[in-house]
Amino acid sequence: MKSVFYWLGMFALMPPAFATENNLQISGQLVAEPCTLSTASSDITLNFGNLVSKYFYQTSRTPGEPFAIVLTECDTALGSSATVTFKGTESVALPGLLVPDDGDTHGIAFGIETDDETPRPLALNQPSPVYTLANGTNTLALRGYVQAEPDAIAAQSLTAGAFVATATFQIDYP
């Protein structure tokens, strides 16, 4: 019995192990976004199929391939405008355009433009012009295209083969 009191006394004199005050602080901010990104817009793929290199020596780029970013459940009380920024690796030869994932080896780059009466190019890594939002569903109509680099056209040195380019987009509500 005496040894039990002895051990209890020892524990009473020991400081608590690893006990400190305020050693974990969690913070954040809960925000209400004006719109929800449609699940159909979360992973967009453009397939240009087979492109003949001789075509680029005559016209330098393909026609635009339409695609859309759909914003749903928009509430203009929370925000009445949006911009979209496409992010990726920019072409040195064609500033504002996206290079293929394997680099500038093909002599081509990918561009994005608005899909309206007067298409405007959207430079990579730069916010788009402001889109005015309406309540409900809003569709940002865009087009992607493939463009040959000027030096590759002049030297007729486009490289055949499969290509893939990857960009991400960010929607901001200014």
Secondary structure, DSSP 8 states (H G I E B T S, - for coil): -HHHHHHHHHHHHS--TT--SS-----------S-EE-GGGSS---------HHHHHHHSB---EEEEEEEEEE-TTT-SEEEEEEES-B-SSSTTSB--TT-TTSSEEEEEEE-SSS--EE-TTSB---EE--SEEEEEEEEEEEEE-HHHHHTT----S------EEEEE--
